[in-house]
Amino acid sequence: MKTLCWIRRDLRLHDNAALSNALLSGETTIVFVFDSHILDKLKNKSDKRVTFIMQSLQEIEKQLQKKGSSLIIRYGKPEVEIPKLCEELKIQKVFTNRDYEPYANKRDDGVSKKLKILNIDFETYKDSVYFEKHEVINGSGSVYKVFTPYKNKWLQQFEETGRTVSDFECQLKNVRKFVNAKNVLEHNWYKEIGFVEDLPLLTGGTSEALKRLKNFDRVIADYTEGRNFPALNGTSNLSVYIRFGNLSIRDMIRFSIKTSSDGSQTWLSEIIWRDFYHMILDSHPYVEKESYKREYDNIKWLGKEEDFKAWCEGRTGFPIVDAAMRCLNQTGMMHNRPRMIVASFLCKILLIDWKKGEKYFADHLLDFDFAANNGGWQWSSSSGCDAQPYFRIFNPYTQSEKFDQDGQFIREWIPELAHATKKEIHRPDKDKFKNYPAPIVSYEQNRIRCLAMYAAVIAKK
Ligand SMILES: Cc1cc2nc3c(=O)[nH]c(=O)nc-3n(C[C@H](O)[C@H](O)[C@H](O)COP(=O)(O)OP(=O)(O)OC[C@H]3O[C@@H](n4cnc5c(N)ncnc54)[C@H](O)[C@@H]3O)c2cc1C
C-alpha cells in the first residue's frame, strides 16, 4: 500500500504514532504543509517560530536523505494540498496525529471529507497527549472539571497500565525512495511562504531537544522548589520542543519515571496539567472565545488601552512585570512564575480583559500552545475551571521579593535598575530611578477596584 504521513505538530521521526502506523502499512511518503490559513494571519514576517519549524524540518530532511528519501513540503490550504498530493502519488491512505485545537479539528474535517470523495482513507492517532478526552473520566462518566481528582485518576490509570509507556517505533526502511528537488535544505522555502529567517534562542529539532532533556537530568531532583525562581535554571525549557513535537510526550514521561525523585513527580504533574488543558479545550471548545465560567464574560473591564500598551512594552513601573514582558518581547520565552504574575497583573491590577493578554502571548510565545495558553489565562483571570478564586490577587511586590529575592531576574532585563539595591529593586523610588517609569497605577487602590469589578457580576464562593 502507498501511504502518506502528514506531520504537523509532531516534527520528529521517532516514537510517532501516525508515522509508525503508516510505515507498518506500506511504502510511506512524509509531507509537511506550510498552512496558509495560519501563516497569512501572522503579521510578523520574521516570526521565530517559522524558523524553529524550518530547523526541525531540515533535521528531518537530513535523516530521510540518509534513507534515500526526502520530505515533501507544500505551501497552501491543507484541504487542497493534501488531496492533490494524494492524487499525484496515488496514495491509498493518509495517516496523521490528532490535534485538539478548534481550527485543527475544522481543518482535519475538511481534509477528511475531500479525501473521502477520492476514496482515500484518513486515519488519525492519539500522539500529542498521554490520555485524551474521554480516557480519564469520573464516576458518573463525565470529564473532570477540577485538576486534582483528574490528576489522581490519571495517575491511577497510569499505574494500572504498569507504567509502561509505549514507544511507537518508526521503521524508516519503509520510506519511499525519491529525490525531492525542492527539499527544505536546498530550496528557499522562506521566500516561497513570504517569511524571513530569524533565529530563535533555542534551535529547533530533536537532537537539540534530547540534549536539553539529558541536561535536565542534573536539575530535575530539585524541580519542586527550583521551578519557582525565574533567575534559576530550574525547569526543563522543553515546552517549545513539545509544542512542535521534536520530542514525544512519552519521551517526557519515560524520563520522569527514569529519574524517579520528588522533583520528577512534580514535573510529571505539570505534564498532567498539559493533558488536562488539552482535554478541557477538546471537550469544551467554546473556551476558545468565551470564559469557561460563562458569567465571567459579564465583567465590565475598567482598564485603559494605554495601560495595556505599557504592559506589552514592559514599562508599567512594576519591575517584576516589566522584566518578564521585556524578556518575552526579546526572546519569545517566559518562565512560568512570571507568566502567572503578569497575567494576574493584567486582569486584576490593570483591570484589562484576559483575552487581550492571551492574544499577546499567542503572538509572542515561542511555545504558544492554544490549550495551555488559554488554560493559563483562564486560571489567572479566575474564569477557568479549577482557577484561582477571583479574590486571590497576586501582589507583584511580594511575588518579586519572594521569587526574585536578589533581583537577579529584574536586573537582567531592566538595565535602568541594574544598580538598585536588593531592597530597592522590587519597588524602586521614582525620584531616585528617574530613567525607569513610575508605577502606572496604584496596586493597593486597583486591588480594591478589582474586587468590586468582579463582585459586581460574580457571587463570592
Ligand atoms: C498565562 C499562562 C500562559 C501559558 N501559556 C503556555 C503556552 O502557550 N504554552 C505552553 O507550553 N505552556 C504555557 N503555559 C504553561 C507554562 O508556563 C509553560 O509550559 C512553562 O513555563 C514552560 O517551561 P518549561 O518547558 O521549562 O516547563 P517545565 O516546568 O519543565 O514543565 C515541563 C512541561 O510541562 C508542561 N507544562 C508545565 N507547566 C504547565 C502548565 N501550567 N500548563 C500546561 N502545561 C504545562 C509544558 O509542556 C512544559 O514544557 C502558560 C502558563 C500561564 C500561567
The ligand as an SDF file (V2000), in Angstrom:
LIG
                    3D

 53 58  0  0  0  0  0  0  0  0999 V2000
   -0.7820   32.7330   31.4230 C   0  0  0  0  0  0  0  0  0  0  0  0
   -0.0490   31.4670   31.0510 C   0  0  0  0  0  0  0  0  0  0  0  0
    0.1260   31.1280   29.7180 C   0  0  0  0  0  0  0  0  0  0  0  0
    0.7880   29.9450   29.3540 C   0  0  0  0  0  0  0  0  0  0  0  0
    0.9480   29.6500   28.0190 N   0  0  0  0  0  0  0  0  0  0  0  0
    1.5550   28.4960   27.6590 C   0  0  0  0  0  0  0  0  0  0  0  0
    1.7250   28.1630   26.2930 C   0  0  0  0  0  0  0  0  0  0  0  0
    1.2800   28.8690   25.3820 O   0  0  0  0  0  0  0  0  0  0  0  0
    2.4140   27.0200   26.0000 N   0  0  0  0  0  0  0  0  0  0  0  0
    2.9000   26.1830   26.9750 C   0  0  0  0  0  0  0  0  0  0  0  0
    3.5150   25.1640   26.6450 O   0  0  0  0  0  0  0  0  0  0  0  0
    2.7290   26.4680   28.2680 N   0  0  0  0  0  0  0  0  0  0  0  0
    2.0860   27.6020   28.6510 C   0  0  0  0  0  0  0  0  0  0  0  0
    1.9590   27.9030   29.9820 N   0  0  0  0  0  0  0  0  0  0  0  0
    2.4060   26.9260   30.9980 C   0  0  0  0  0  0  0  0  0  0  0  0
    3.8640   27.0730   31.4790 C   0  0  0  0  0  0  0  0  0  0  0  0
    4.1180   28.4060   31.8240 O   0  0  0  0  0  0  0  0  0  0  0  0
    4.8940   26.6050   30.4540 C   0  0  0  0  0  0  0  0  0  0  0  0
    4.5500   25.3300   29.9690 O   0  0  0  0  0  0  0  0  0  0  0  0
    6.2870   26.5100   31.0910 C   0  0  0  0  0  0  0  0  0  0  0  0
    6.6820   27.7800   31.5800 O   0  0  0  0  0  0  0  0  0  0  0  0
    7.2860   26.0220   30.0580 C   0  0  0  0  0  0  0  0  0  0  0  0
    8.5730   25.9580   30.6050 O   0  0  0  0  0  0  0  0  0  0  0  0
    9.3420   24.5760   30.7480 P   0  0  0  0  0  0  0  0  0  0  0  0
    9.3280   23.8500   29.4600 O   0  0  0  0  0  0  0  0  0  0  0  0
   10.6500   24.8840   31.3610 O   0  0  0  0  0  0  0  0  0  0  0  0
    8.3820   23.8030   31.7440 O   0  0  0  0  0  0  0  0  0  0  0  0
    8.6560   22.6960   32.8470 P   0  0  0  0  0  0  0  0  0  0  0  0
    8.3800   23.3350   34.1530 O   0  0  0  0  0  0  0  0  0  0  0  0
    9.9280   21.9970   32.6520 O   0  0  0  0  0  0  0  0  0  0  0  0
    7.4210   21.6920   32.5960 O   0  0  0  0  0  0  0  0  0  0  0  0
    7.5000   20.5860   31.6860 C   0  0  0  0  0  0  0  0  0  0  0  0
    6.4300   20.6780   30.6410 C   0  0  0  0  0  0  0  0  0  0  0  0
    5.1410   20.5700   31.2070 O   0  0  0  0  0  0  0  0  0  0  0  0
    4.2170   21.3900   30.5120 C   0  0  0  0  0  0  0  0  0  0  0  0
    3.6980   22.3790   31.4610 N   0  0  0  0  0  0  0  0  0  0  0  0
    4.3460   22.9220   32.5020 C   0  0  0  0  0  0  0  0  0  0  0  0
    3.5420   23.7420   33.1830 N   0  0  0  0  0  0  0  0  0  0  0  0
    2.3610   23.7220   32.5520 C   0  0  0  0  0  0  0  0  0  0  0  0
    1.1070   24.3580   32.7860 C   0  0  0  0  0  0  0  0  0  0  0  0
    0.8890   25.1740   33.8330 N   0  0  0  0  0  0  0  0  0  0  0  0
    0.1100   24.1300   31.9180 N   0  0  0  0  0  0  0  0  0  0  0  0
    0.2720   23.2900   30.8700 C   0  0  0  0  0  0  0  0  0  0  0  0
    1.4270   22.6530   30.6040 N   0  0  0  0  0  0  0  0  0  0  0  0
    2.4530   22.8590   31.4440 C   0  0  0  0  0  0  0  0  0  0  0  0
    4.9870   22.0570   29.3890 C   0  0  0  0  0  0  0  0  0  0  0  0
    4.8190   21.2970   28.2100 O   0  0  0  0  0  0  0  0  0  0  0  0
    6.4130   22.0010   29.8990 C   0  0  0  0  0  0  0  0  0  0  0  0
    7.3630   22.0170   28.8760 O   0  0  0  0  0  0  0  0  0  0  0  0
    1.2760   29.0870   30.3700 C   0  0  0  0  0  0  0  0  0  0  0  0
    1.1060   29.4390   31.7170 C   0  0  0  0  0  0  0  0  0  0  0  0
    0.4630   30.6120   32.0530 C   0  0  0  0  0  0  0  0  0  0  0  0
    0.2880   30.9810   33.5070 C   0  0  0  0  0  0  0  0  0  0  0  0
  1  2  1  0
  2  3  1  0
  2 52  2  0
  3  4  2  0
  4  5  1  0
  4 50  1  0
  5  6  2  0
  6  7  1  0
  6 13  1  0
  7  8  2  0
  7  9  1  0
  9 10  1  0
 10 11  2  0
 10 12  1  0
 12 13  2  0
 13 14  1  0
 14 15  1  0
 14 50  1  0
 15 16  1  0
 16 17  1  0
 16 18  1  0
 18 19  1  0
 18 20  1  0
 20 21  1  0
 20 22  1  0
 22 23  1  0
 23 24  1  0
 24 25  2  0
 24 26  1  0
 24 27  1  0
 27 28  1  0
 28 29  2  0
 28 30  1  0
 28 31  1  0
 31 32  1  0
 32 33  1  0
 33 34  1  0
 33 48  1  0
 34 35  1  0
 35 36  1  0
 35 46  1  0
 36 37  1  0
 36 45  1  0
 37 38  2  0
 38 39  1  0
 39 40  1  0
 39 45  2  0
 40 41  1  0
 40 42  2  0
 42 43  1  0
 43 44  2  0
 44 45  1  0
 46 47  1  0
 46 48  1  0
 48 49  1  0
 50 51  2  0
 51 52  1  0
 52 53  1  0
M  END
$$$$
